[in-house]
Amino acid sequence: EDFLTLIFKAMMKDALNSSHPVSSSVQSSEQIEEMFDALSYIKGASLLLMLKHYLTKDVFQAGIEVYLRNHSYGTAQSDDLWDSMNEITNGTLDVKKMMKTWIVHKGFPLVTVVRKGKIISVQQEKFLYCAEPENWTSDASYLWHIPLTYITNRCNFTHCTNAYLLDQKSGM
């Protein structure tokens, strides 16, 4: 419950136009200090949980083990973690491409799901809690690779989770 409270507080900050990406290039020590705030840590943890759920616990764990083995006693960059995950997924999913959309954009997407009969359509757009006119910037180019999971009425709720990667503005 405490973690959910932290996540929702971070999402409120991240939904403002004044937010910042989890990862960005820095030029000064002040910028480094600004990057390591609660938003970065909580959003980062949430993104790792999202990835773990999408890849499955075993695949995620194997990717972490490869990452730790490859970078023990050394330095690493965020791409190194995604590369380790790609090594485990054997090219079935470009984890780096997917996760880059989450760490280089500020904010998060709003996903709208519409059902018409048996047809389900989904659409994404950047969510803004409060558009401040003096600080507003257009985010029309924002596109996340959103892992969606769902179940249908054809399953018994144990091993029937389906996955869909929304990597366009809309899809079916």
N, C-alpha and C positions, 0 to 999 in steps of 0.2 A: 504494500500500500504506500509506503514511504517513497519507493522508487517511482511509482506512478505519479505521485504528487510532484516529484522532481521533474519528471518528463513533461508533465503538463505546464509547469512553470517555464521550463526551457522552450517549449513550443510557443508559449505566449511571446517570449522574447524573439524567437526565431520568426514569428509571423509578422514582425514589424519590418518596415522597409529599412530601418537602421541596423538590421542584423548583419552578420558577417558569415562567410563560409567556414566550414570546419578546417579546411586547408587552403592556404594561399601563400604566395611568396612574400617574404619580408625583407625590409631594407635596413631596419634599425632594431636595437634591443627593446625599445619601447613597443614596437609592433609585435615583437615576440611575446612580451608580457600581455598585450591585449588579446592575443590569440588563445592563451591558456586560461580561459574563463570557464565558468560553470556551463555555459551553453555548449562550448566545444566538447567538454568531457561528457556531459549528459547526452548530447546528440550523438557523439561518437559511440557511446555505449549502446544507445538505441539502434544505431545502424549495424553494429556488430550482432546484436540480438536478431535484427531483421534478416541479416545474412545467414546466421546460424539456422534460423527457422526455414529459410528458403532452401539452403543447401542440404539440410538435415544435420543433426548433431554429429554423426559419425564423420561425414565429409568435412564439416567445419573443423572438427577436432584434428583430423588428419592434416588439414591445411595449416593449422596453428603449429602442429608438431614440425612440419616441413619448414615453416617460417623460423621457428626457434632454433632448429638444427642448422639451417643455412646462415643464420645471423648471430649465433651465440658468440659472445666475446667480441662483437663488432658493432658497427652502426647500421642503421636501416632507415629507409624512407617508406612513406605510406604505400608506394607502388610495390615495394618488396612483399608486403603482406598479400596484396591482390595477386601478384605473380605466383606466390606459394599456393594460393587457392586455385589459380588457373592450372597449376601443375597437377593438383589432385583431381580437378574436374575433367582433365584430358581433352580440353577444347570443346566440351559440350556446352559450356557457358563461359563467356568472357567476363569474369568477375571484375577485372580491372575497369573495363568499359562501363559496367553497371554501377560500380561503386564511385567512380569518378563523378557521375552525374549527381551523386548525393553529397560529396565532400567539397566540390568546387562551386556549387550554387548555395547562396544563402536561402533560408526558408525551406519550405516543403510543399509538396503538391496536395491539392484537393482533388480527390478522385470521385467522379460522379458515375453512379451505376444506374442504368435505365433498363427496365425489362419490358419488352413488348411481346407478349405470348411466350414463345420458347426462345426468343432472341434476346440476348443480353449484350448491351453495349456499354463501354466504359470510356471515360474521357478525363484527361488531366489538365489542370491549370494551376498556376502558382497561387497559393493561399496567402492573402494579406488580411491581417486582423483589422488594421486601421491604416488606411492610406493617408499619410501625412502629406498634403499638397506641396509643402516646401521641400520635402525630402524624397518625393516620389520619383521613381525611375521605372521605365518600362521593362518588364521581364517577359516579354512575349516570346523570346527565344529559349526560355527555360524549358528543358525537357528532361524528365527523370526516367530512368529505367526502373519501373516499379514492379517488384515481385508481388503478385496477387495469388492468394491461395483460396480455394473454395471447395465446397462439397456439394454433391447433388443428392437427389432423393433416391438414387440407385445404389446407395451404400449403407453400411451398417454403422457408420461413424467411427470405425476403428482404424482402418488402413485405406481410406478412400480419398485422401486429400489430393486435389488436383492443383496444378500450378500454371500460371500464365504470367509472362513477362510483358508488361505494357511499356513498350519502348518507343511509342509514337504518341501524338496528341490524343488519338482515340483508336479504339479497336473493338473487335467483337469476339 
